Each structure stands twice: as structure tokens, then as C-alpha cells.
């Protein structure tokens, strides 16, 4: 979660994303988390796409920060209690 809080997009598998508590939708979404099948080539392809597309990187970066603010800061967690 720290990379997301710092605005860094994350490429991961569905299994690893389970640790986020609020799993984002698979594929491209607005959370800054890109969930891909557990296949090295598919992970690499997504990383290359992020690194070579400045617009996608910027959108994912903004989405990552917003995802953390909306779901993991104290005010968001207090609402669940």
C-alpha cells in the first residue's frame, strides 16, 4: 500500500491484490493497481505499457493516491466501525 499512497502504480496478480482488503477490479481500473494473470510475460507487458505511456502513468498515479485516501486513511476506516 505504501507505493500506492506515494502515487506509484502497482502491477500485481489477483493473489497479491487480496492483501489490499478492497480488491480492485481486474485489468485497467482507476485505482492505480493493475491486476494481471500470474504469468511473467503478462506482468512484464503491463509494466512496459505503464512505463511507455505517460498519460496512463499519470492517471494510474492519481488513481493510486485516491484509492488509498478513500479506503485506508483513518476517516475511511472509522466509517466501517
N, CA and C atoms as a LAMMPS dump frame, in Angstrom:
ITEM: TIMESTEP
0
ITEM: NUMBER OF ATOMS
243
ITEM: BOX BOUNDS ff ff ff
-5.0000000000000000e+02 5.0000000000000000e+02
-5.0000000000000000e+02 5.0000000000000000e+02
-5.0000000000000000e+02 5.0000000000000000e+02
ITEM: ATOMS id mol type element x y z
1 1 1 N 0.809 -1.181 0
2 1 2 C 0 0 0
3 1 3 C 0.861 1.257 0
4 2 1 N 2.076 1.181 0.512
5 2 2 C 2.911 2.372 0.526
6 2 3 C 3.19 2.916 -0.865
7 3 1 N 3.502 2.067 -1.86
8 3 2 C 3.705 2.635 -3.198
9 3 3 C 2.456 3.369 -3.697
10 4 1 N 1.277 2.801 -3.465
11 4 2 C 0.043 3.454 -3.907
12 4 3 C -0.133 4.8 -3.206
13 5 1 N 0.141 4.851 -1.927
14 5 2 C -0.002 6.099 -1.176
15 5 3 C 0.937 7.171 -1.713
16 6 1 N 2.047 6.754 -2.273
17 6 2 C 3.006 7.7 -2.843
18 6 3 C 2.734 7.977 -4.317
19 7 1 N 1.635 7.43 -4.821
20 7 2 C 1.262 7.678 -6.211
21 7 3 C 1.967 6.808 -7.222
22 8 1 N 2.492 5.675 -6.78
23 8 2 C 3.149 4.752 -7.707
24 8 3 C 2.183 3.653 -8.108
25 9 1 N 1.926 3.508 -9.393
26 9 2 C 1.066 2.415 -9.851
27 9 3 C 1.692 1.065 -9.49
28 10 1 N 0.842 0.068 -9.326
29 10 2 C 1.295 -1.267 -8.947
30 10 3 C 0.761 -2.274 -9.955
31 11 1 N 1.641 -3.138 -10.437
32 11 2 C 1.256 -4.262 -11.29
33 11 3 C 1.395 -5.509 -10.43
34 12 1 N 0.318 -6.269 -10.322
35 12 2 C 0.332 -7.422 -9.425
36 12 3 C -0.622 -8.504 -9.93
37 13 1 N -0.627 -9.612 -9.241
38 13 2 C -1.553 -10.697 -9.558
39 13 3 C -2.761 -10.606 -8.619
40 14 1 N -3.795 -11.332 -8.939
41 14 2 C -5.002 -11.338 -8.108
42 14 3 C -4.682 -11.818 -6.685
43 15 1 N -3.821 -12.812 -6.569
44 15 2 C -3.461 -13.331 -5.251
45 15 3 C -2.801 -12.243 -4.4
46 16 1 N -1.863 -11.531 -4.965
47 16 2 C -1.182 -10.472 -4.215
48 16 3 C -2.131 -9.325 -3.892
49 17 1 N -3.076 -9.041 -4.757
50 17 2 C -4.014 -7.934 -4.53
51 17 3 C -4.991 -8.24 -3.398
52 18 1 N -5.112 -9.49 -3.018
53 18 2 C -6.023 -9.838 -1.933
54 18 3 C -5.627 -9.144 -0.634
55 19 1 N -4.372 -8.811 -0.494
56 19 2 C -3.908 -8.129 0.692
57 19 3 C -4.353 -6.678 0.786
58 20 1 N -4.973 -6.172 -0.255
59 20 2 C -5.426 -4.78 -0.243
60 20 3 C -6.725 -4.587 0.527
61 21 1 N -7.355 -5.649 0.945
62 21 2 C -8.608 -5.605 1.692
63 21 3 C -9.783 -5.213 0.791
64 22 1 N -9.593 -4.262 -0.074
65 22 2 C -10.622 -3.847 -1.03
66 22 3 C -10.057 -4.089 -2.415
67 23 1 N -10.233 -5.279 -2.888
68 23 2 C -9.601 -5.671 -4.145
69 23 3 C -10.161 -4.88 -5.322
70 24 1 N -9.291 -4.237 -6.096
71 24 2 C -9.732 -3.528 -7.295
72 24 3 C -10.161 -4.507 -8.376
73 25 1 N -10.881 -4.001 -9.347
74 25 2 C -11.289 -4.821 -10.481
75 25 3 C -10.06 -5.234 -11.287
76 26 1 N -10.139 -6.373 -11.94
77 26 2 C -9.029 -6.848 -12.758
78 26 3 C -8.816 -5.932 -13.953
79 27 1 N -7.579 -5.948 -14.454
80 27 2 C -7.257 -5.151 -15.632
81 27 3 C -7.064 -3.684 -15.287
82 28 1 N -7.279 -2.843 -16.279
83 28 2 C -7.119 -1.405 -16.077
84 28 3 C -8.32 -0.871 -15.318
85 29 1 N -8.055 -0.161 -14.264
86 29 2 C -9.107 0.452 -13.47
87 29 3 C -8.588 1.794 -12.98
88 30 1 N -9.296 2.415 -12.102
89 30 2 C -8.907 3.757 -11.665
90 30 3 C -8.309 3.763 -10.263
91 31 1 N -7.71 2.651 -9.857
92 31 2 C -7.129 2.565 -8.522
93 31 3 C -5.613 2.624 -8.536
94 32 1 N -5.007 2.601 -9.7
95 32 2 C -3.556 2.55 -9.779
96 32 3 C -2.999 1.156 -9.615
97 33 1 N -3.889 0.176 -9.448
98 33 2 C -3.487 -1.227 -9.317
99 33 3 C -3.898 -1.956 -10.593
100 34 1 N -2.938 -2.557 -11.252
101 34 2 C -3.209 -3.315 -12.471
102 34 3 C -3.067 -4.791 -12.139
103 35 1 N -4.176 -5.5 -12.164
104 35 2 C -4.171 -6.926 -11.843
105 35 3 C -4.083 -7.715 -13.14
106 36 1 N -3.053 -8.538 -13.22
107 36 2 C -2.827 -9.351 -14.412
108 36 3 C -2.706 -10.813 -13.995
109 37 1 N -2.925 -11.735 -14.94
110 37 2 C -2.74 -13.147 -14.625
111 37 3 C -1.297 -13.412 -14.174
112 38 1 N -1.117 -14.44 -13.385
113 38 2 C 0.206 -14.781 -12.849
114 38 3 C 1.062 -15.44 -13.927
115 39 1 N 1.442 -14.655 -14.895
116 39 2 C 2.285 -15.123 -15.991
117 39 3 C 3.346 -14.046 -16.224
118 40 1 N 4.617 -14.41 -16.139
119 40 2 C 5.682 -13.412 -16.228
120 40 3 C 5.574 -12.473 -17.44
121 41 1 N 5.232 -13.012 -18.577
122 41 2 C 5.151 -12.182 -19.789
123 41 3 C 4.043 -11.135 -19.667
124 42 1 N 2.901 -11.504 -19.105
125 42 2 C 1.791 -10.566 -18.959
126 42 3 C 2.11 -9.474 -17.943
127 43 1 N 2.81 -9.839 -16.875
128 43 2 C 3.237 -8.843 -15.896
129 43 3 C 4.213 -7.872 -16.561
130 44 1 N 5.194 -8.414 -17.278
131 44 2 C 6.177 -7.573 -17.962
132 44 3 C 5.514 -6.653 -18.986
133 45 1 N 4.567 -7.177 -19.744
134 45 2 C 3.875 -6.361 -20.741
135 45 3 C 3.159 -5.182 -20.091
136 46 1 N 2.531 -5.407 -18.94
137 46 2 C 1.819 -4.318 -18.261
138 46 3 C 2.793 -3.28 -17.73
139 47 1 N 3.925 -3.731 -17.2
140 47 2 C 4.936 -2.796 -16.712
141 47 3 C 5.457 -1.94 -17.867
142 48 1 N 5.747 -2.555 -18.987
143 48 2 C 6.23 -1.819 -20.162
144 48 3 C 5.181 -0.812 -20.623
145 49 1 N 3.925 -1.219 -20.641
146 49 2 C 2.861 -0.306 -21.048
147 49 3 C 2.808 0.908 -20.125
148 50 1 N 2.899 0.695 -18.834
149 50 2 C 2.881 1.803 -17.871
150 50 3 C 4.077 2.731 -18.071
151 51 1 N 5.241 2.148 -18.262
152 51 2 C 6.451 2.947 -18.39
153 51 3 C 6.53 3.702 -19.713
154 52 1 N 5.841 3.231 -20.714
155 52 2 C 5.935 3.865 -22.032
156 52 3 C 4.751 4.767 -22.365
157 53 1 N 3.794 4.878 -21.469
158 53 2 C 2.61 5.697 -21.725
159 53 3 C 2.442 6.697 -20.577
160 54 1 N 2.9 7.913 -20.811
161 54 2 C 2.884 8.935 -19.75
162 54 3 C 1.474 9.249 -19.273
163 55 1 N 0.511 9.244 -20.173
164 55 2 C -0.873 9.532 -19.785
165 55 3 C -1.412 8.44 -18.875
166 56 1 N -1.185 7.199 -19.243
167 56 2 C -1.629 6.073 -18.414
168 56 3 C -0.952 6.121 -17.048
169 57 1 N 0.352 6.408 -17.036
170 57 2 C 1.077 6.506 -15.764
171 57 3 C 0.464 7.591 -14.879
172 58 1 N 0.199 8.765 -15.446
173 58 2 C -0.355 9.87 -14.674
174 58 3 C -1.731 9.519 -14.111
175 59 1 N -2.587 8.924 -14.944
176 59 2 C -3.916 8.521 -14.481
177 59 3 C -3.815 7.483 -13.371
178 60 1 N -2.923 6.525 -13.541
179 60 2 C -2.747 5.474 -12.536
180 60 3 C -2.17 6.058 -11.247
181 61 1 N -1.254 6.994 -11.368
182 61 2 C -0.658 7.634 -10.198
183 61 3 C -1.714 8.381 -9.39
184 62 1 N -2.532 9.16 -10.067
185 62 2 C -3.603 9.89 -9.384
186 62 3 C -4.62 8.931 -8.774
187 63 1 N -4.938 7.869 -9.505
188 63 2 C -5.877 6.868 -9.005
189 63 3 C -5.352 6.129 -7.795
190 64 1 N -4.051 5.87 -7.774
191 64 2 C -3.446 5.168 -6.648
192 64 3 C -3.591 5.976 -5.365
193 65 1 N -3.248 7.233 -5.438
194 65 2 C -3.366 8.097 -4.258
195 65 3 C -4.813 8.208 -3.8
196 66 1 N -5.716 8.366 -4.746
197 66 2 C -7.138 8.496 -4.41
198 66 3 C -7.677 7.206 -3.789
199 67 1 N -7.236 6.062 -4.283
200 67 2 C -7.668 4.768 -3.752
201 67 3 C -7.287 4.641 -2.278
202 68 1 N -6.067 5.021 -1.95
203 68 2 C -5.622 4.949 -0.556
204 68 3 C -6.396 5.941 0.305
205 69 1 N -6.542 7.18 -0.159
206 69 2 C -7.28 8.18 0.621
207 69 3 C -8.713 7.732 0.886
208 70 1 N -9.359 7.148 -0.117
209 70 2 C -10.77 6.767 0.016
210 70 3 C -10.986 5.51 0.856
211 71 1 N -9.962 4.675 0.957
212 71 2 C -10.179 3.382 1.598
213 71 3 C -9.337 3.087 2.833
214 72 1 N -8.246 3.787 3.038
215 72 2 C -7.332 3.373 4.093
216 72 3 C -6.91 4.466 5.065
217 73 1 N -7.307 5.681 4.865
218 73 2 C -6.997 6.72 5.845
219 73 3 C -7.973 6.604 7.005
220 74 1 N -7.632 7.14 8.148
221 74 2 C -8.475 6.96 9.341
222 74 3 C -9.947 7.286 9.125
223 75 1 N -10.259 8.366 8.424
224 75 2 C -11.667 8.715 8.244
225 75 3 C -12.444 7.642 7.485
226 76 1 N -11.79 7.004 6.526
227 76 2 C -12.451 5.943 5.762
228 76 3 C -12.639 4.699 6.617
229 77 1 N -11.663 4.383 7.431
230 77 2 C -11.752 3.196 8.274
231 77 3 C -12.733 3.394 9.432
232 78 1 N -12.819 4.61 9.944
233 78 2 C -13.764 4.896 11.014
234 78 3 C -15.213 4.667 10.56
235 79 1 N -15.482 4.931 9.305
236 79 2 C -16.836 4.754 8.776
237 79 3 C -17.263 3.283 8.818
238 80 1 N -16.294 2.38 8.8
239 80 2 C -16.612 0.947 8.825
240 80 3 C -16.866 0.416 10.228
241 81 1 N -16.415 1.148 11.201
242 81 2 C -16.538 0.646 12.587
243 81 3 C -17.931 0.872 13.128
